[in-house]
Amino acid sequence: MSSSRSATRRRAPHNKQTSTIPIVAIADDLVAAGLVQSMTKPGGNTTGISILATELDAKKVEILKEIVPAARDFALLRDPASSTEARLRAIAEMARALGLELQTVDVESPADFAAAFATLRAGGAEALDILASPLLANFQSELGRLTLEYKLPAICQFREMGQGGMPRQLWRQAAGNVRDARRLRG
């Protein structure tokens, strides 16, 4: 069983359904998602990778500002199903510190992408931060095409997102965690 949903909509239903099947999860914050008790002592049968997107998202805005120093109007493209309020606060704080205006555009399916980019253009966006989510990662080719079409400098969480598809190395690493945990138990 695996999960990549963030804490905003689901609160760890899997670990209430089974105590024997290993659960592999990838989340912004495994603790906040309710998937583990703590990072040092997760407890239960859940293992996985905490992406630390909240910390990284603010840094991405700072890097994007270095890449496009004259830009003042930045935008976030996000999937509301996988963006936490903590992530948005961290980004907003960094944007304020850098003197940036920040526009947030939500997409819930690929059908929303074209309208989202039209909204970005109408809002005067000069640079774009594509927040990490399974939805956005799985449609990076389309998002890349749109950033080129709209001539919008963009940054995203993982290099692989720009190459299309969900970062497979994270799933491999998470599966390795299960294998290693089984070895430790004997």
TIRO-2110 file (N, C-alpha, C; in Angstrom, 1 decimal):
// TIRO-2110
0.9, -1.2, 0.0, N, 1, A
0.0, 0.0, 0.0, CA, 1, A
0.9, 1.2, 0.0, C, 1, A
0.5, 2.3, -0.7, N, 2, A
1.3, 3.5, -0.7, CA, 2, A
0.4, 4.7, -0.8, C, 2, A
1.0, 5.8, -0.4, N, 3, A
0.2, 7.0, -0.3, CA, 3, A
1.1, 8.2, -0.6, C, 3, A
0.7, 9.2, -1.4, N, 4, A
1.4, 10.4, -1.7, CA, 4, A
0.6, 11.6, -1.4, C, 4, A
-0.5, 11.5, -0.8, N, 5, A
-1.4, 12.6, -0.5, CA, 5, A
-0.9, 13.4, 0.7, C, 5, A
-1.1, 14.7, 0.7, N, 6, A
-0.7, 15.5, 1.8, CA, 6, A
-1.7, 15.5, 2.9, C, 6, A
-1.3, 16.2, 4.0, N, 7, A
-2.1, 16.2, 5.2, CA, 7, A
-3.4, 17.0, 5.1, C, 7, A
-3.6, 17.7, 4.0, N, 8, A
-4.7, 18.7, 4.0, CA, 8, A
-6.1, 18.0, 3.9, C, 8, A
-6.1, 16.9, 3.2, N, 9, A
-7.5, 16.3, 3.0, CA, 9, A
-7.6, 14.9, 3.8, C, 9, A
-6.5, 14.2, 3.9, N, 10, A
-6.6, 12.9, 4.5, CA, 10, A
-5.7, 12.8, 5.7, C, 10, A
-6.2, 12.1, 6.7, N, 11, A
-5.4, 11.9, 8.0, CA, 11, A
-5.2, 10.4, 8.2, C, 11, A
-4.2, 9.8, 7.5, N, 12, A
-3.7, 8.5, 7.8, CA, 12, A
-4.8, 7.4, 8.0, C, 12, A
-5.7, 7.2, 7.1, N, 13, A
-6.7, 6.1, 7.3, CA, 13, A
-6.0, 4.8, 7.2, C, 13, A
-4.9, 4.6, 6.5, N, 14, A
-4.4, 3.3, 6.2, CA, 14, A
-3.9, 2.6, 7.5, C, 14, A
-3.2, 3.4, 8.4, N, 15, A
-2.7, 2.7, 9.6, CA, 15, A
-3.7, 2.3, 10.6, C, 15, A
-5.0, 2.7, 10.4, N, 16, A
-6.1, 2.3, 11.2, CA, 16, A
-6.7, 1.0, 10.7, C, 16, A
-6.4, 0.7, 9.4, N, 17, A
-7.0, -0.5, 8.7, CA, 17, A
-6.1, -1.7, 8.9, C, 17, A
-4.8, -1.5, 9.1, N, 18, A
-3.9, -2.7, 9.2, CA, 18, A
-2.8, -2.4, 10.1, C, 18, A
-2.3, -3.4, 10.8, N, 19, A
-1.2, -3.2, 11.7, CA, 19, A
0.0, -4.2, 11.2, C, 19, A
-0.3, -4.9, 10.2, N, 20, A
0.7, -5.9, 9.7, CA, 20, A
1.3, -5.6, 8.4, C, 20, A
0.5, -5.0, 7.5, N, 21, A
1.0, -4.7, 6.1, CA, 21, A
1.8, -3.5, 6.2, C, 21, A
3.1, -3.5, 5.7, N, 22, A
3.9, -2.3, 5.6, CA, 22, A
3.3, -1.2, 4.8, C, 22, A
3.3, 0.0, 5.2, N, 23, A
2.7, 1.1, 4.5, CA, 23, A
3.9, 2.0, 4.1, C, 23, A
4.0, 2.3, 2.8, N, 24, A
5.1, 3.2, 2.3, CA, 24, A
4.4, 4.5, 1.9, C, 24, A
4.9, 5.6, 2.4, N, 25, A
4.3, 6.9, 2.1, CA, 25, A
5.3, 7.9, 1.7, C, 25, A
4.9, 8.8, 0.9, N, 26, A
5.7, 10.0, 0.5, CA, 26, A
4.8, 11.2, 0.8, C, 26, A
5.2, 12.1, 1.6, N, 27, A
4.4, 13.2, 2.0, CA, 27, A
5.3, 14.4, 2.3, C, 27, A
4.6, 15.6, 2.3, N, 28, A
5.4, 16.8, 2.6, CA, 28, A
5.9, 16.6, 4.0, C, 28, A
5.1, 16.1, 4.9, N, 29, A
5.5, 16.0, 6.3, CA, 29, A
4.7, 14.8, 6.9, C, 29, A
5.4, 13.7, 7.1, N, 30, A
4.8, 12.4, 7.5, CA, 30, A
4.1, 12.6, 8.9, C, 30, A
4.7, 13.4, 9.7, N, 31, A
4.1, 13.6, 11.1, CA, 31, A
2.9, 14.4, 11.0, C, 31, A
2.9, 15.6, 10.3, N, 32, A
1.7, 16.4, 10.1, CA, 32, A
0.6, 15.7, 9.4, C, 32, A
1.0, 14.7, 8.5, N, 33, A
-0.1, 14.0, 7.8, CA, 33, A
-0.7, 12.9, 8.7, C, 33, A
-0.1, 12.7, 9.9, N, 34, A
-0.6, 11.7, 10.8, CA, 34, A
-0.2, 10.3, 10.4, C, 34, A
0.8, 10.2, 9.6, N, 35, A
1.2, 8.8, 9.1, CA, 35, A
2.2, 8.2, 10.1, C, 35, A
3.0, 9.0, 10.8, N, 36, A
3.9, 8.5, 11.8, CA, 36, A
3.8, 9.4, 13.0, C, 36, A
4.2, 8.8, 14.2, N, 37, A
4.2, 9.6, 15.4, CA, 37, A
5.2, 10.7, 15.5, C, 37, A
6.4, 10.3, 15.0, N, 38, A
7.5, 11.3, 15.0, CA, 38, A
8.5, 10.8, 14.0, C, 38, A
9.4, 11.7, 13.6, N, 39, A
10.5, 11.3, 12.6, CA, 39, A
11.5, 10.4, 13.2, C, 39, A
11.8, 10.6, 14.5, N, 40, A
12.8, 9.8, 15.2, CA, 40, A
12.2, 8.4, 15.6, C, 40, A
11.0, 8.4, 16.0, N, 41, A
10.3, 7.1, 16.4, CA, 41, A
9.0, 7.1, 15.7, C, 41, A
8.9, 6.6, 14.5, N, 42, A
7.7, 6.6, 13.7, CA, 42, A
6.6, 5.7, 14.3, C, 42, A
7.0, 4.6, 14.9, N, 43, A
5.9, 3.7, 15.5, CA, 43, A
5.1, 3.1, 14.4, C, 43, A
4.4, 2.1, 14.7, N, 44, A
3.5, 1.4, 13.7, CA, 44, A
4.2, 0.8, 12.6, C, 44, A
3.5, 0.6, 11.5, N, 45, A
4.0, -0.1, 10.3, CA, 45, A
4.2, 0.8, 9.1, C, 45, A
4.3, 2.1, 9.3, N, 46, A
4.4, 3.1, 8.2, CA, 46, A
5.9, 3.5, 8.2, C, 46, A
6.3, 3.6, 6.9, N, 47, A
7.7, 4.1, 6.7, CA, 47, A
7.5, 5.0, 5.4, C, 47, A
8.6, 5.7, 5.1, N, 48, A
8.5, 6.5, 3.9, CA, 48, A
9.5, 7.7, 3.9, C, 48, A
9.1, 8.7, 3.1, N, 49, A
10.0, 9.8, 2.9, CA, 49, A
9.2, 11.1, 3.1, C, 49, A
9.8, 11.9, 3.9, N, 50, A
9.2, 13.2, 4.2, CA, 50, A
9.9, 14.2, 3.3, C, 50, A
9.2, 14.8, 2.3, N, 51, A
9.8, 15.6, 1.3, CA, 51, A
10.3, 17.0, 1.8, C, 51, A
9.8, 17.4, 2.9, N, 52, A
10.2, 18.7, 3.5, CA, 52, A
9.8, 19.9, 2.6, C, 52, A
8.7, 19.7, 1.8, N, 53, A
8.4, 20.7, 0.9, CA, 53, A
8.2, 22.1, 1.5, C, 53, A
7.7, 22.2, 2.7, N, 54, A
7.4, 23.5, 3.3, CA, 54, A
8.7, 24.3, 3.4, C, 54, A
9.8, 23.6, 3.8, N, 55, A
11.1, 24.3, 3.9, CA, 55, A
11.7, 24.6, 2.5, C, 55, A
11.5, 23.7, 1.6, N, 56, A
12.1, 23.9, 0.3, CA, 56, A
11.3, 24.9, -0.6, C, 56, A
10.0, 25.0, -0.4, N, 57, A
9.2, 25.9, -1.2, CA, 57, A
9.7, 27.4, -1.0, C, 57, A
10.0, 27.8, 0.2, N, 58, A
10.4, 29.2, 0.4, CA, 58, A
11.8, 29.4, -0.3, C, 58, A
12.6, 28.4, -0.2, N, 59, A
14.0, 28.5, -0.8, CA, 59, A
13.8, 28.6, -2.4, C, 59, A
12.8, 27.9, -2.9, N, 60, A
12.6, 27.9, -4.4, CA, 60, A
12.3, 29.3, -4.8, C, 60, A
11.5, 30.0, -4.0, N, 61, A
11.1, 31.4, -4.4, CA, 61, A
12.4, 32.3, -4.4, C, 61, A
13.2, 32.0, -3.4, N, 62, A
14.5, 32.8, -3.3, CA, 62, A
15.4, 32.5, -4.5, C, 62, A
15.5, 31.3, -4.9, N, 63, A
16.3, 30.9, -6.1, CA, 63, A
15.7, 31.5, -7.4, C, 63, A
14.4, 31.4, -7.5, N, 64, A
13.7, 32.0, -8.7, CA, 64, A
14.0, 33.5, -8.8, C, 64, A
14.0, 34.1, -7.6, N, 65, A
14.3, 35.6, -7.6, CA, 65, A
15.7, 35.9, -8.1, C, 65, A
16.6, 35.0, -7.7, N, 66, A
18.0, 35.2, -8.2, CA, 66, A
18.1, 35.0, -9.7, C, 66, A
17.3, 34.1, -10.2, N, 67, A
17.3, 33.8, -11.7, CA, 67, A
16.6, 34.9, -12.5, C, 67, A
15.6, 35.5, -11.9, N, 68, A
14.9, 36.6, -12.6, CA, 68, A
14.8, 37.8, -11.6, C, 68, A
16.0, 38.4, -11.5, N, 69, A
16.1, 39.5, -10.4, CA, 69, A
15.2, 40.7, -10.6, C, 69, A
14.9, 41.0, -11.9, N, 70, A
14.0, 42.2, -12.1, CA, 70, A
12.5, 41.9, -11.9, C, 70, A
12.2, 40.7, -11.8, N, 71, A
10.7, 40.3, -11.6, CA, 71, A
10.3, 40.7, -10.2, C, 71, A
9.0, 41.2, -10.1, N, 72, A
8.4, 41.5, -8.9, CA, 72, A
7.1, 40.8, -8.6, C, 72, A
6.5, 40.3, -9.7, N, 73, A
5.2, 39.6, -9.7, CA, 73, A
5.4, 38.1, -9.9, C, 73, A
5.4, 37.3, -8.8, N, 74, A
5.6, 35.9, -8.8, CA, 74, A
4.2, 35.2, -8.7, C, 74, A
4.2, 34.0, -9.2, N, 75, A
3.0, 33.2, -9.1, CA, 75, A
3.3, 31.8, -8.6, C, 75, A
2.3, 31.2, -7.9, N, 76, A
2.3, 29.8, -7.5, CA, 76, A
1.3, 29.0, -8.3, C, 76, A
1.7, 27.9, -8.8, N, 77, A
0.7, 27.0, -9.4, CA, 77, A
0.6, 25.8, -8.5, C, 77, A
-0.6, 25.6, -8.0, N, 78, A
-0.7, 24.5, -7.0, CA, 78, A
-1.9, 23.6, -7.2, C, 78, A
-1.8, 22.4, -6.7, N, 79, A
-2.9, 21.5, -6.5, CA, 79, A
-3.4, 21.6, -5.1, C, 79, A
-4.6, 22.2, -4.8, N, 80, A
-5.0, 22.4, -3.5, CA, 80, A
-5.1, 21.1, -2.7, C, 80, A
-5.3, 20.0, -3.3, N, 81, A
-5.4, 18.7, -2.6, CA, 81, A
-4.1, 18.3, -2.0, C, 81, A
-2.9, 18.9, -2.4, N, 82, A
-1.7, 18.5, -1.8, CA, 82, A
-0.8, 19.7, -1.4, C, 82, A
-1.4, 20.8, -1.1, N, 83, A
-0.7, 22.0, -0.6, CA, 83, A
-1.2, 22.3, 0.8, C, 83, A
-0.3, 22.4, 1.8, N, 84, A
-0.7, 22.7, 3.2, CA, 84, A
-0.7, 24.2, 3.4, C, 84, A
-1.4, 24.6, 4.4, N, 85, A
-1.3, 26.0, 4.8, CA, 85, A
0.1, 26.5, 5.2, C, 85, A
0.8, 25.5, 5.9, N, 86, A
2.1, 25.8, 6.3, CA, 86, A
3.0, 26.1, 5.1, C, 86, A
2.9, 25.4, 4.0, N, 87, A
3.7, 25.6, 2.8, CA, 87, A
3.4, 27.0, 2.3, C, 87, A
2.1, 27.4, 2.2, N, 88, A
1.7, 28.6, 1.6, CA, 88, A
2.2, 29.8, 2.5, C, 88, A
2.1, 29.6, 3.8, N, 89, A
2.6, 30.7, 4.7, CA, 89, A
4.1, 30.9, 4.5, C, 89, A
4.9, 29.8, 4.4, N, 90, A
6.3, 29.9, 4.3, CA, 90, A
6.7, 30.6, 3.0, C, 90, A
6.0, 30.3, 1.9, N, 91, A
6.2, 31.0, 0.6, CA, 91, A
5.8, 32.5, 0.7, C, 91, A
4.7, 32.8, 1.3, N, 92, A
4.2, 34.2, 1.4, CA, 92, A
5.2, 35.0, 2.3, C, 92, A
5.8, 34.4, 3.3, N, 93, A
6.8, 35.1, 4.1, CA, 93, A
8.0, 35.4, 3.4, C, 93, A
8.5, 34.4, 2.6, N, 94, A
9.7, 34.7, 1.8, CA, 94, A
9.4, 35.7, 0.7, C, 94, A
8.2, 35.7, 0.1, N, 95, A
7.9, 36.6, -1.0, CA, 95, A
7.9, 38.0, -0.4, C, 95, A
7.3, 38.2, 0.8, N, 96, A
7.3, 39.5, 1.5, CA, 96, A
8.7, 40.0, 1.8, C, 96, A
9.5, 39.1, 2.3, N, 97, A
10.9, 39.5, 2.6, CA, 97, A
11.7, 39.9, 1.4, C, 97, A
11.3, 39.4, 0.2, N, 98, A
12.0, 39.7, -1.0, CA, 98, A
11.3, 40.9, -1.8, C, 98, A
10.2, 41.4, -1.2, N, 99, A
9.5, 42.5, -1.8, CA, 99, A
8.7, 42.1, -3.1, C, 99, A
8.2, 40.8, -3.1, N, 100, A
7.5, 40.3, -4.2, CA, 100, A
6.0, 40.3, -4.0, C, 100, A
5.2, 40.5, -5.1, N, 101, A
3.8, 40.3, -5.1, CA, 101, A
3.6, 38.8, -5.5, C, 101, A
2.7, 38.2, -4.8, N, 102, A
2.5, 36.7, -5.0, CA, 102, A
1.0, 36.4, -5.4, C, 102, A
0.9, 35.7, -6.5, N, 103, A
-0.4, 35.3, -7.0, CA, 103, A
-0.5, 33.8, -6.9, C, 103, A
-1.6, 33.2, -6.4, N, 104, A
-1.7, 31.8, -6.4, CA, 104, A
-2.9, 31.3, -7.3, C, 104, A
-2.6, 30.4, -8.1, N, 105, A
-3.6, 29.8, -9.0, CA, 105, A
-3.7, 28.3, -8.8, C, 105, A
-4.9, 27.9, -8.5, N, 106, A
-5.2, 26.5, -8.2, CA, 106, A
-5.6, 25.7, -9.4, C, 106, A
-5.1, 24.5, -9.5, N, 107, A
-5.6, 23.5, -10.6, CA, 107, A
-5.9, 22.2, -9.9, C, 107, A
-7.0, 21.6, -10.4, N, 108, A
-7.4, 20.4, -9.8, CA, 108, A
-7.4, 19.2, -10.8, C, 108, A
-7.2, 19.5, -12.1, N, 109, A
-7.0, 18.5, -13.1, CA, 109, A
-6.3, 19.1, -14.3, C, 109, A
-5.8, 18.3, -15.2, N, 110, A
-5.1, 18.8, -16.4, CA, 110, A
-6.0, 19.8, -17.2, C, 110, A
-7.3, 19.6, -17.1, N, 111, A
-8.3, 20.4, -17.9, CA, 111, A
-8.2, 21.9, -17.4, C, 111, A
-7.6, 22.1, -16.2, N, 112, A
-7.5, 23.5, -15.7, CA, 112, A
-6.2, 24.2, -16.1, C, 112, A
-5.3, 23.5, -16.7, N, 113, A
-4.0, 24.1, -17.0, CA, 113, A
-4.0, 25.3, -17.9, C, 113, A
-4.7, 25.2, -19.0, N, 114, A
-4.7, 26.3, -20.0, CA, 114, A
-5.3, 27.5, -19.4, C, 114, A
-6.4, 27.4, -18.7, N, 115, A
-7.1, 28.5, -18.0, CA, 115, A
-6.2, 29.1, -16.9, C, 115, A
-5.5, 28.2, -16.2, N, 116, A
-4.5, 28.7, -15.2, CA, 116, A
-3.5, 29.6, -15.8, C, 116, A
-2.9, 29.2, -16.9, N, 117, A
-1.8, 30.0, -17.5, CA, 117, A
-2.4, 31.3, -18.1, C, 117, A
-3.6, 31.3, -18.6, N, 118, A
-4.2, 32.5, -19.0, CA, 118, A
-4.4, 33.5, -17.8, C, 118, A
-4.8, 32.9, -16.7, N, 119, A
-5.0, 33.7, -15.4, CA, 119, A
-3.6, 34.3, -15.0, C, 119, A
-2.6, 33.5, -15.1, N, 120, A
-1.2, 33.9, -14.7, CA, 120, A
-0.8, 35.1, -15.6, C, 120, A
-1.1, 35.0, -16.9, N, 121, A
-0.7, 36.1, -17.8, CA, 121, A
-1.6, 37.4, -17.5, C, 121, A
-2.9, 37.2, -17.3, N, 122, A
-3.7, 38.3, -17.0, CA, 122, A
-3.3, 39.0, -15.7, C, 122, A
-2.8, 38.2, -14.7, N, 123, A
-2.4, 38.7, -13.4, CA, 123, A
-1.0, 39.3, -13.4, C, 123, A
-0.3, 39.3, -14.6, N, 124, A
1.0, 39.9, -14.7, CA, 124, A
2.1, 39.1, -14.1, C, 124, A
2.0, 37.8, -14.0, N, 125, A
3.0, 36.9, -13.4, CA, 125, A
4.3, 37.0, -14.3, C, 125, A
5.4, 37.2, -13.6, N, 126, A
6.7, 37.3, -14.3, CA, 126, A
7.6, 36.0, -14.1, C, 126, A
7.2, 35.2, -13.1, N, 127, A
7.9, 34.0, -12.8, CA, 127, A
7.0, 33.1, -12.1, C, 127, A
7.2, 31.8, -12.2, N, 128, A
6.3, 30.8, -11.7, CA, 128, A
7.0, 29.7, -10.8, C, 128, A
6.4, 29.4, -9.7, N, 129, A
6.8, 28.3, -8.9, CA, 129, A
5.7, 27.2, -8.9, C, 129, A
6.1, 26.1, -9.5, N, 130, A
5.1, 25.0, -9.6, CA, 130, A
5.3, 24.1, -8.4, C, 130, A
4.3, 24.1, -7.5, N, 131, A
4.5, 23.4, -6.3, CA, 131, A
4.4, 21.9, -6.5, C, 131, A
5.1, 21.1, -5.7, N, 132, A
5.2, 19.7, -5.9, CA, 132, A
3.8, 19.1, -5.5, C, 132, A
3.3, 18.2, -6.3, N, 133, A
2.1, 17.4, -6.1, CA, 133, A
2.1, 16.3, -7.1, C, 133, A
1.5, 15.2, -6.7, N, 134, A
1.3, 14.1, -7.7, CA, 134, A
0.7, 14.5, -9.0, C, 134, A
-0.4, 15.3, -8.9, N, 135, A
-1.0, 15.8, -10.1, CA, 135, A
-0.1, 16.6, -11.0, C, 135, A
0.6, 17.6, -10.5, N, 136, A
1.5, 18.4, -11.3, CA, 136, A
2.7, 17.7, -11.8, C, 136, A
3.2, 16.8, -10.9, N, 137, A
4.4, 16.0, -11.4, CA, 137, A
4.0, 15.1, -12.5, C, 137, A
2.8, 14.5, -12.6, N, 138, A
2.5, 13.6, -13.6, CA, 138, A
2.2, 14.3, -14.9, C, 138, A
2.0, 15.6, -14.9, N, 139, A
1.7, 16.3, -16.2, CA, 139, A
2.8, 17.4, -16.5, C, 139, A
4.0, 17.1, -16.1, N, 140, A
5.1, 18.1, -16.3, CA, 140, A
5.3, 18.4, -17.8, C, 140, A
5.1, 17.5, -18.6, N, 141, A
5.3, 17.8, -20.1, CA, 141, A
4.4, 18.9, -20.5, C, 141, A
3.1, 18.7, -20.2, N, 142, A
2.2, 19.8, -20.5, CA, 142, A
2.5, 21.1, -19.8, C, 142, A
2.8, 21.0, -18.6, N, 143, A
3.2, 22.3, -17.9, CA, 143, A
4.4, 22.9, -18.5, C, 143, A
5.4, 22.1, -18.8, N, 144, A
6.6, 22.6, -19.5, CA, 144, A
6.3, 23.3, -20.8, C, 144, A
5.4, 22.7, -21.6, N, 145, A
5.0, 23.3, -22.8, CA, 145, A
4.3, 24.7, -22.6, C, 145, A
3.5, 24.7, -21.6, N, 146, A
2.8, 26.0, -21.3, CA, 146, A
3.7, 27.1, -20.8, C, 146, A
4.7, 26.7, -20.0, N, 147, A
5.6, 27.7, -19.5, CA, 147, A
6.4, 28.3, -20.7, C, 147, A
6.8, 27.4, -21.7, N, 148, A
7.5, 27.9, -22.9, CA, 148, A
6.5, 28.8, -23.7, C, 148, A
5.3, 28.3, -23.9, N, 149, A
4.3, 29.1, -24.7, CA, 149, A
4.1, 30.5, -24.1, C, 149, A
4.0, 30.5, -22.8, N, 150, A
3.7, 31.8, -22.2, CA, 150, A
5.0, 32.6, -21.8, C, 150, A
6.2, 32.0, -22.2, N, 151, A
7.5, 32.6, -21.9, CA, 151, A
7.6, 33.0, -20.4, C, 151, A
7.3, 32.0, -19.5, N, 152, A
7.3, 32.2, -18.1, CA, 152, A
8.3, 31.4, -17.4, C, 152, A
9.4, 32.1, -16.9, N, 153, A
10.4, 31.3, -16.1, CA, 153, A
9.8, 30.6, -15.0, C, 153, A
10.1, 29.3, -14.8, N, 154, A
9.5, 28.5, -13.8, CA, 154, A
10.5, 27.6, -13.0, C, 154, A
10.1, 27.3, -11.8, N, 155, A
10.9, 26.4, -11.0, CA, 155, A
10.0, 25.4, -10.4, C, 155, A
10.5, 24.1, -10.2, N, 156, A
9.6, 23.1, -9.6, CA, 156, A
10.5, 22.3, -8.6, C, 156, A
9.8, 21.4, -7.9, N, 157, A
10.5, 20.8, -6.8, CA, 157, A
11.6, 19.8, -7.2, C, 157, A
11.4, 19.0, -8.2, N, 158, A
12.4, 18.0, -8.5, CA, 158, A
12.8, 18.1, -10.0, C, 158, A
14.0, 17.8, -10.3, N, 159, A
14.5, 17.9, -11.6, CA, 159, A
13.7, 16.9, -12.5, C, 159, A
13.3, 15.8, -12.0, N, 160, A
12.5, 14.8, -12.8, CA, 160, A
11.2, 15.4, -13.2, C, 160, A
10.6, 16.3, -12.4, N, 161, A
9.3, 16.9, -12.8, CA, 161, A
9.5, 17.6, -14.1, C, 161, A
10.6, 18.2, -14.4, N, 162, A
10.8, 18.9, -15.6, CA, 162, A
11.0, 17.9, -16.8, C, 162, A
11.4, 16.7, -16.4, N, 163, A
11.6, 15.7, -17.4, CA, 163, A
10.4, 14.8, -17.7, C, 163, A
9.3, 15.1, -16.9, N, 164, A
8.0, 14.4, -17.1, CA, 164, A
7.9, 13.2, -16.1, C, 164, A
6.8, 13.1, -15.4, N, 165, A
6.5, 11.9, -14.6, CA, 165, A
6.9, 12.1, -13.1, C, 165, A
6.3, 11.4, -12.2, N, 166, A
6.5, 11.4, -10.8, CA, 166, A
8.0, 11.0, -10.6, C, 166, A
8.7, 11.6, -9.6, N, 167, A
10.0, 11.2, -9.3, CA, 167, A
10.1, 9.7, -8.9, C, 167, A
10.5, 8.9, -9.8, N, 168, A
10.5, 7.4, -9.4, CA, 168, A
11.5, 7.1, -8.4, C, 168, A
12.6, 7.8, -8.3, N, 169, A
13.6, 7.5, -7.3, CA, 169, A
13.1, 7.6, -5.9, C, 169, A
12.1, 8.5, -5.6, N, 170, A
11.5, 8.5, -4.3, CA, 170, A
10.7, 7.3, -4.0, C, 170, A
10.0, 6.7, -4.9, N, 171, A
9.3, 5.5, -4.7, CA, 171, A
10.3, 4.3, -4.4, C, 171, A
11.4, 4.3, -5.2, N, 172, A
12.4, 3.3, -5.0, CA, 172, A
13.0, 3.4, -3.6, C, 172, A
13.3, 4.6, -3.2, N, 173, A
13.9, 4.8, -1.9, CA, 173, A
12.9, 4.4, -0.8, C, 173, A
11.6, 4.7, -1.0, N, 174, A
10.6, 4.3, 0.0, CA, 174, A
10.5, 2.8, 0.1, C, 174, A
10.5, 2.1, -1.0, N, 175, A
10.5, 0.6, -1.0, CA, 175, A
11.7, 0.1, -0.4, C, 175, A
12.8, 0.7, -0.5, N, 176, A
14.1, 0.3, 0.1, CA, 176, A
13.9, 0.4, 1.6, C, 176, A
13.2, 1.4, 2.1, N, 177, A
13.0, 1.6, 3.5, CA, 177, A
12.3, 0.4, 4.1, C, 177, A
11.3, -0.1, 3.4, N, 178, A
10.5, -1.3, 3.8, CA, 178, A
11.4, -2.5, 3.9, C, 178, A
12.2, -2.7, 2.8, N, 179, A
13.2, -3.8, 2.8, CA, 179, A
14.1, -3.8, 3.9, C, 179, A
14.7, -2.6, 4.2, N, 180, A
15.6, -2.4, 5.3, CA, 180, A
15.0, -2.7, 6.7, C, 180, A
13.8, -2.2, 6.8, N, 181, A
13.1, -2.4, 8.1, CA, 181, A
12.8, -3.9, 8.3, C, 181, A
12.5, -4.7, 7.3, N, 182, A
12.3, -6.1, 7.4, CA, 182, A
13.6, -6.8, 7.8, C, 182, A
14.8, -6.3, 7.3, N, 183, A
16.1, -6.9, 7.6, CA, 183, A
16.4, -6.6, 9.1, C, 183, A
16.1, -5.5, 9.6, N, 184, A
16.4, -5.1, 11.0, CA, 184, A
15.5, -6.0, 11.9, C, 184, A
14.3, -6.3, 11.5, N, 185, A
13.5, -7.2, 12.4, CA, 185, A
13.8, -8.6, 12.3, C, 185, A
14.6, -9.0, 11.3, N, 186, A
15.1, -10.4, 11.1, CA, 186, A
14.2, -11.1, 10.3, C, 186, A
END
